[in-house]
Amino acid sequence: MSLKILYITVVEAMNEELIAPCGMNCGLCASYLAMKNDLKKKGIGKTYCAGCLPRGKNCYYKKQCDLLGKGLVRFCYDCGDFPCRRLKTLDKRYRTFYHMSMIENLEYIRDNGINKFLEREQEKWRCPECGGVICCHNGICFNCGIDKLRQKKQRYRWEEN
């Protein structure tokens, strides 16, 4: 009888299908990690999401961007307007609040390839305690940090030292 892993490991969360056109790694998102770690069963109400590409929505900007809407680009860096105003706004919010940059992610993917990017992400976001995934939205591992998440008043903010 094998022991079933009840949480997502950092290796499972780092795959190309979870990298959105804007450079967001959906494997680090609070809604994706909540779904994969089934937080509702653990008493934490949280929206679930399978990721931008897996849920078939491509990305939140596809209605505002013809190239994305028509499926003409895989990543925003393939566009002549990269980085556009909307991406710069999103990037600023994520750099300010969530310790990551969509534009930096996209530039790294463009310059080094998706596999090198995924390797870098594994190292950057691996929980040192259990090997799970550190959430980019709050800096908490949804496996071993579940009690910390329960006590957190602002679930979408990092606690700065």
Helices and strands as residue ranges (DSSP letters): H 10-13, G 16-18, G 26-28, H 30-36, G 39-42, H 66-69, G 76-78, H 85-97, H 102-112, H 114-125, H 146-151
